[in-house]
Amino acid sequence: MARQGRRRPPAALPSSPASACRPAAGLPSPSLAPALAPHPLRPPRASPTHTRSHDPRTHGPTKTKPDADEKTQNEKKKKKKKKKKKKKTDDNGLSYDPDGEVVVSNGAKQAIWQALLATCAEGDEVVIPAPYWVSYPEMARLAGAVPVVVPTTAADGWVLSPEALERALTPRSRLLILCTPSNPTGAVYTLAQLEALAAVVRAHPRLLVLSDEIYESITYPPAEHRSFAALGGMMARTLTVNGFSKAFAMTGWRLGYLAAPRPFASAAASVQSQSTSGASSIAQHAALAALALGPRGGAPVAEMVAAFRQRRDLVTAGLRAIPGVSLPRAPDGAFYALPDVSALVGPGAEAEGYGPVPDADALADYLLKRARVATVPGSAFGAPACLRLSYAASEAELAEALARVGAALAAPRYRRPA
């Protein structure tokens, strides 16, 4: 079977830019859907070294300016990788060889995809806790692997238990994907929870871990990010993915990286060399400026996280004030909330001017069409009873969106299931 044939069609998300953000009759549409971080982050003015544009024919560290000295270009390449190595050491207590254990890619998404190709053979199983980021299962299928989805619950904080992991493992298990802080739940694994999972991993020599840590800098105390590779014996079993899109609001720059044991990093680099080659040299210079802000982004990122925490509190309180919406625990990281809306949908649920609302997908559609608020159905994340809401928006936009949602779900306009 061709790889393309293994791919399932993407979920029809009413939050797509074309539908979610289009004003209707002059009415602005607040969006609780974006996975972007539109924070007014203003790093110190970059030096000419960071901003100098390379020749248009260059497209990454494997290319050089036609008139540049090769030794100079190689030194610059090493400097970029060493900066990323220093970041992992300073922030997470890890140290990687920049010349053989770090792969700089065109976004963290590419790093995840290449990590799957580097580790999984046809028929291998990839354990994915649900709720999950939408691309994990599809990437596993495209790599010829079999996604094994393991449900978690809001009551347990949306974290995978060691018992559930043990039950999911078979002789074909090859990779466990963890995302902490999590998209879409905002859950942050504690050190004790990670240690419990590491104990299971140690007992299964074939099992590797892909740790997606793209939101590591966006955590809210007392929650604290811990890197899985920093646990005892786990560095040799872990492929860590990170990037610049979330903490530094650099989504459009498309720059991420994989830090992994040399054999896997080498395999991922080989895949990249035959597909996109090196990441944009311009984006890499911008990333150097971002890394120069200090551990976990320094003061500018701390300011951003403080703003996100205020928005999280606003959204948490607003959702809990709506009858039928359940959010037992405020998110500990990232900038998403995943409220359970099962009490609002099902047989008997009906909206005025819209009709029956059988499930959360229909509820998201109703809120978009009637309240003009964009959300994402939880079914896209393996959580069909939920909606994912992003609070990567201004407090004014969030307050307006919550007010519209509350009004749209109030009686007599909305009738809940009997």
C-alpha positions as CSV (number, residue, x, y, z in Angstrom):
1,M,0.0,0.0,0.0
2,A,1.3,3.4,-0.9
3,R,2.1,5.6,2.1
4,Q,-0.5,8.2,1.0
5,G,-3.1,5.5,1.2
6,R,-2.5,5.1,4.9
7,R,-3.3,8.7,5.7
8,R,-6.7,9.4,7.0
9,P,-8.4,12.6,5.8
10,P,-7.9,15.4,8.3
11,A,-10.8,16.4,10.6
12,A,-13.0,19.1,9.2
13,L,-12.1,21.9,11.6
14,P,-14.5,24.9,11.5
15,S,-11.6,26.9,12.9
16,S,-9.7,27.0,9.7
17,P,-8.7,30.6,8.9
18,A,-10.9,30.8,5.9
19,S,-14.1,30.0,7.8
20,A,-13.3,31.0,11.4
21,C,-11.9,34.4,11.0
22,R,-14.2,35.8,8.3
23,P,-16.5,38.5,9.7
24,A,-20.2,38.0,9.2
25,A,-22.3,41.1,8.5
26,G,-19.6,43.3,9.9
27,L,-19.4,41.3,13.2
28,P,-15.9,40.4,14.2
29,S,-15.3,36.8,14.9
30,P,-13.2,36.1,18.1
31,S,-11.2,32.9,17.6
32,L,-10.4,30.5,20.4
33,A,-8.8,28.2,17.8
34,P,-5.2,29.3,16.9
35,A,-2.1,27.4,17.9
36,L,-0.1,30.5,17.5
37,A,1.5,32.8,20.2
38,P,0.8,36.3,19.1
39,H,2.5,37.9,22.0
40,P,4.2,41.3,21.4
41,L,7.6,39.8,22.1
42,R,10.3,42.4,21.5
43,P,13.8,40.9,21.8
44,P,16.8,43.3,22.0
45,R,17.6,44.7,18.6
46,A,19.5,42.0,16.7
47,S,23.1,42.7,15.7
48,P,24.1,42.8,12.1
49,T,25.4,39.2,12.6
50,H,21.8,38.1,13.3
51,T,20.0,40.2,10.6
52,R,22.4,40.0,7.7
53,S,20.5,38.3,4.8
54,H,22.3,35.6,3.1
55,D,22.6,35.3,-0.7
56,P,19.2,34.3,-2.1
57,R,20.7,31.1,-3.4
58,T,21.5,29.9,0.1
59,H,18.9,27.8,2.0
60,G,20.6,26.6,5.1
61,P,23.8,25.6,6.8
62,T,24.7,23.2,3.9
63,K,24.9,26.1,1.5
64,T,27.4,29.0,1.6
65,K,27.6,32.3,0.0
66,P,29.5,32.0,-3.3
67,D,32.3,34.3,-2.2
68,A,32.5,33.2,1.4
69,D,35.4,31.4,3.0
70,E,34.4,27.8,3.6
71,K,36.1,27.7,7.0
72,T,34.2,30.8,8.2
73,Q,30.9,29.3,7.1
74,N,31.7,26.1,8.9
75,E,32.5,28.0,12.1
76,K,29.1,29.8,11.8
77,K,27.4,26.5,11.4
78,K,29.0,25.1,14.5
79,K,28.1,28.3,16.4
80,K,24.4,27.8,15.7
81,K,24.4,24.2,16.8
82,K,26.4,25.1,19.9
83,K,23.9,27.7,20.9
84,K,21.1,25.1,20.7
85,K,23.3,22.6,22.7
86,K,23.9,25.3,25.4
87,K,20.1,25.9,25.5
88,K,19.5,22.2,26.3
89,T,22.3,22.2,28.9
90,D,21.2,25.4,30.6
91,D,17.5,24.7,30.7
92,N,17.2,21.0,31.1
93,G,20.5,19.6,32.5
94,L,21.3,17.8,29.2
95,S,24.4,18.0,27.0
96,Y,24.5,16.9,23.3
97,D,27.3,16.9,20.7
98,P,26.2,19.6,18.3
99,D,28.1,17.9,15.4
100,G,26.3,14.5,15.7
101,E,23.3,14.6,18.1
102,V,21.4,17.7,17.1
103,V,19.4,18.1,13.8
104,V,18.1,21.6,13.0
105,S,15.0,21.3,10.9
106,N,12.3,23.4,9.2
107,G,10.1,23.5,12.3
108,A,9.5,21.1,15.2
109,K,6.9,19.3,13.1
110,Q,9.5,18.2,10.6
111,A,11.7,17.0,13.5
112,I,8.9,14.8,14.8
113,W,8.2,13.3,11.4
114,Q,11.9,12.6,10.8
115,A,12.2,11.0,14.3
116,L,9.4,8.6,13.4
117,L,11.1,7.7,10.2
118,A,14.4,7.2,12.0
119,T,13.0,4.9,14.6
120,C,10.0,3.0,13.2
121,A,9.9,0.1,10.8
122,E,6.8,-1.3,9.0
123,G,4.3,-2.5,11.5
124,D,6.0,-1.1,14.6
125,E,3.6,0.3,17.2
126,V,3.6,3.9,18.4
127,V,2.0,4.5,21.8
128,I,0.1,7.8,21.8
129,P,-1.7,9.1,24.9
130,A,-5.0,10.8,24.1
131,P,-5.8,13.6,24.0
132,Y,-3.0,14.1,21.5
133,W,-1.7,16.6,19.0
134,V,-3.6,16.0,15.7
135,S,-0.5,15.0,13.6
136,Y,0.9,12.2,15.8
137,P,-1.3,9.3,14.7
138,E,-1.2,10.4,11.0
139,M,2.6,10.7,11.0
140,A,2.8,7.2,12.5
141,R,0.7,5.8,9.8
142,L,2.6,7.6,7.1
143,A,5.8,6.1,8.5
144,G,4.3,2.6,8.2
145,A,3.8,2.3,11.9
146,V,0.6,1.5,13.9
147,P,-0.7,4.2,16.3
148,V,-1.8,2.7,19.6
149,V,-4.0,5.3,21.3
150,V,-4.2,5.2,25.1
151,P,-7.0,7.3,26.6
152,T,-6.4,9.5,29.7
153,T,-9.0,11.4,31.7
154,A,-9.5,14.8,33.0
155,A,-10.0,13.3,36.5
156,D,-6.4,12.1,36.3
157,G,-5.1,15.4,35.0
158,W,-4.9,14.1,31.4
159,V,-1.6,12.3,32.1
160,L,-0.7,8.8,31.1
161,S,-0.3,6.4,34.1
162,P,2.4,3.7,34.2
163,E,-0.3,1.0,34.5
164,A,-2.0,2.2,31.3
165,L,1.3,2.3,29.5
166,E,2.2,-1.2,30.6
167,R,-1.1,-2.5,29.4
168,A,-0.6,-0.9,26.0
169,L,2.8,-2.4,25.3
170,T,3.4,-5.4,23.1
171,P,6.5,-7.0,21.4
172,R,5.9,-4.6,18.5
173,S,6.0,-1.4,20.6
174,R,8.7,0.9,19.4
175,L,7.9,4.5,20.4
176,L,6.1,6.3,23.1
177,I,5.2,9.9,22.3
178,L,4.9,12.3,25.2
179,C,3.9,16.0,24.9
180,T,4.5,18.1,28.1
181,P,3.3,20.7,28.4
182,S,0.5,19.3,26.3
183,N,-1.4,20.5,23.3
184,P,-4.4,20.2,23.6
185,T,-4.8,19.8,27.4
186,G,-2.3,22.1,29.0
187,A,-1.2,19.2,31.2
188,V,2.4,19.2,32.6
189,Y,3.8,16.0,33.8
190,T,5.4,16.1,37.3
191,L,8.8,14.6,37.9
192,A,7.2,11.8,39.9
193,Q,4.9,11.0,37.0
194,L,7.7,11.0,34.5
195,E,9.8,8.8,36.7
196,A,7.0,6.3,36.9
197,L,6.8,6.1,33.1
198,A,10.6,5.9,32.9
199,A,10.5,2.8,35.1
200,V,8.2,1.1,32.6
201,V,10.4,2.2,29.7
202,R,13.5,0.7,31.4
203,A,11.7,-2.7,31.6
204,H,11.1,-2.7,27.8
205,P,14.5,-2.4,26.0
206,R,13.0,-2.0,22.5
207,L,10.9,1.0,23.6
208,L,12.0,4.5,22.8
209,V,10.5,7.9,23.8
210,L,9.8,10.9,21.6
211,S,9.5,13.8,23.9
212,D,7.7,16.8,22.3
213,E,8.7,19.8,24.5
214,I,7.8,22.7,22.2
215,Y,5.8,24.4,25.0
216,E,8.5,23.9,27.7
217,S,8.9,27.6,28.5
218,I,5.1,28.1,28.9
219,T,4.4,26.7,32.3
220,Y,2.6,28.2,35.3
221,P,4.0,27.7,38.8
222,P,3.9,25.5,40.8
223,A,4.1,23.4,37.6
224,E,7.6,22.9,36.3
225,H,8.8,21.4,33.1
226,R,11.1,18.4,33.2
227,S,12.8,16.9,30.2
228,F,12.3,13.1,29.9
229,A,15.9,12.6,28.6
230,A,17.2,14.1,31.9
231,L,15.8,11.1,33.9
232,G,18.2,8.4,34.9
233,G,19.2,6.2,31.9
234,M,16.7,7.9,29.6
235,M,19.0,10.1,27.5
236,A,20.0,7.0,25.4
237,R,16.3,6.1,24.9
238,T,14.8,9.6,24.2
239,L,14.5,11.8,21.1
240,T,13.7,15.3,22.2
241,V,11.9,17.8,19.9
242,N,11.8,21.5,20.4
243,G,11.6,24.7,18.4
244,F,11.0,28.4,18.4
245,S,7.4,28.8,17.4
246,K,5.8,28.9,20.8
247,A,8.1,30.4,23.4
248,F,9.5,33.0,20.9
249,A,6.3,33.5,18.8
250,M,8.3,32.6,15.7
251,T,5.8,30.3,14.1
252,G,6.3,31.6,10.5
253,W,10.1,31.3,10.8
254,R,9.8,27.5,10.7
255,L,12.7,26.4,12.8
256,G,12.9,23.4,15.2
257,Y,15.4,20.8,16.2
258,L,15.8,17.2,17.3
259,A,18.3,16.2,20.1
260,A,18.9,12.5,20.1
261,P,21.4,9.7,20.4
262,R,23.8,9.8,17.5
263,P,22.3,6.8,15.5
264,F,18.8,8.3,15.5
265,A,20.0,11.9,14.9
266,S,22.1,10.6,12.0
267,A,19.2,8.8,10.4
268,A,17.0,11.9,10.8
269,A,19.6,14.0,9.2
270,S,19.8,11.6,6.3
271,V,16.1,11.9,5.8
272,Q,16.3,15.7,5.9
273,S,19.3,15.8,3.5
274,Q,17.2,14.0,0.9
275,S,14.1,16.1,1.4
276,T,14.5,19.8,2.4
277,S,18.2,19.9,3.2
278,G,19.2,22.6,5.8
279,A,16.8,24.9,7.6
280,S,16.7,28.5,6.4
281,S,19.9,30.3,7.4
282,I,18.0,33.5,8.0
283,A,15.7,31.8,10.5
284,Q,18.7,30.3,12.2
285,H,20.2,33.8,12.7
286,A,16.9,34.9,14.2
287,A,17.0,31.9,16.5
288,L,20.4,32.9,17.7
289,A,18.9,36.3,18.7
290,A,16.1,34.5,20.6
291,L,18.5,32.2,22.4
292,A,20.6,35.2,23.5
293,L,17.6,36.3,25.6
294,G,18.8,33.8,28.3
295,P,17.5,30.6,29.8
296,R,13.9,29.9,28.9
297,G,13.8,33.1,27.0
298,G,14.7,35.4,29.8
299,A,12.6,38.4,30.9
300,P,10.7,38.8,27.6
301,V,9.4,35.2,27.6
302,A,8.7,35.5,31.4
303,E,6.5,38.5,30.6
304,M,4.7,36.6,27.9
305,V,4.1,33.6,30.3
306,A,2.7,36.0,32.9
307,A,0.3,37.4,30.4
308,F,-0.8,33.9,29.3
309,R,-1.4,33.0,33.0
310,Q,-3.8,35.9,33.3
311,R,-5.6,34.8,30.2
312,R,-5.7,31.2,31.4
313,D,-7.4,32.4,34.6
314,L,-9.9,34.5,32.7
315,V,-10.8,31.6,30.4
316,T,-10.9,29.0,33.2
317,A,-13.3,31.2,35.2
318,G,-15.4,32.0,32.2
319,L,-15.8,28.4,31.1
320,R,-16.7,27.3,34.6
321,A,-19.4,29.9,34.8
322,I,-21.2,28.3,31.8
323,P,-23.7,25.6,32.9
324,G,-22.9,22.3,31.3
325,V,-19.2,23.0,30.7
326,S,-16.7,21.0,32.8
327,L,-13.1,22.0,33.4
328,P,-12.0,20.3,36.6
329,R,-8.5,21.6,36.5
330,A,-6.9,24.8,35.1
331,P,-4.2,24.1,32.5
332,D,-0.6,24.0,34.0
333,G,1.1,24.9,30.7
334,A,0.8,25.8,27.0
335,F,-2.1,28.1,26.1
336,Y,-5.1,25.7,25.6
337,A,-8.1,24.6,27.6
338,L,-10.0,21.4,26.9
339,P,-13.4,21.6,28.5
340,D,-15.8,18.7,28.5
341,V,-19.1,19.6,26.9
342,S,-20.7,16.2,26.9
343,A,-23.5,17.6,29.1
344,L,-24.5,20.0,26.4
345,V,-24.8,17.6,23.5
346,G,-26.6,14.4,22.5
347,P,-30.2,13.3,22.1
348,G,-32.5,16.2,22.8
349,A,-29.9,18.9,22.5
350,E,-31.1,21.6,20.1
351,A,-30.2,25.2,19.2
352,E,-32.6,27.8,18.1
353,G,-32.1,28.5,14.4
354,Y,-29.6,25.7,14.0
355,G,-31.2,22.4,14.9
356,P,-30.0,19.3,16.8
357,V,-26.6,19.3,18.4
358,P,-25.7,15.6,18.6
359,D,-22.0,15.9,19.5
360,A,-19.1,18.3,20.2
361,D,-18.3,18.6,16.5
362,A,-21.8,20.0,15.9
363,L,-21.5,22.2,18.9
364,A,-18.3,23.8,17.5
365,D,-20.1,24.3,14.2
366,Y,-23.0,25.9,16.0
367,L,-20.8,28.3,18.0
368,L,-19.0,29.3,14.8
369,K,-22.1,29.9,12.7
370,R,-24.4,31.5,15.4
371,A,-22.0,32.9,18.0
372,R,-19.3,33.7,15.5
373,V,-16.7,32.1,17.8
374,A,-14.1,29.6,16.5
375,T,-13.2,26.6,18.6
376,V,-11.8,23.2,17.6
377,P,-13.7,19.9,18.1
378,G,-12.0,17.6,20.5
379,S,-12.5,14.7,18.1
380,A,-9.5,16.0,16.2
381,F,-7.4,15.3,19.3
382,G,-8.9,12.0,20.4
383,A,-11.2,13.7,22.9
384,P,-14.7,13.7,21.2
385,A,-16.5,14.9,24.3
386,C,-14.5,18.1,24.4
387,L,-13.7,21.4,22.6
388,R,-10.2,22.8,22.4
389,L,-10.0,26.5,23.2
390,S,-6.8,28.6,22.7
391,Y,-6.2,31.6,24.9
392,A,-3.5,33.0,22.6
393,A,-5.6,36.2,22.1
394,S,-6.1,39.5,23.9
395,E,-8.1,39.5,27.1
396,A,-10.7,41.7,25.4
397,E,-11.1,39.2,22.6
398,L,-11.3,36.3,25.1
399,A,-13.9,38.1,27.3
400,E,-16.0,38.8,24.2
401,A,-15.7,35.2,23.0
402,L,-16.7,33.8,26.4
403,A,-19.7,36.2,26.6
404,R,-20.9,35.1,23.1
405,V,-20.5,31.4,24.0
406,G,-22.3,31.8,27.3
407,A,-25.2,33.6,25.5
408,A,-25.3,31.0,22.7
409,L,-25.6,28.2,25.3
410,A,-28.2,29.9,27.5
411,A,-31.9,28.9,27.6
412,P,-34.2,29.3,25.8
413,R,-31.9,29.8,22.8
414,Y,-30.2,26.5,23.6
415,R,-31.9,23.4,24.9
416,R,-29.7,20.9,26.7
417,P,-30.2,17.1,26.5
418,A,-33.1,15.8,28.6
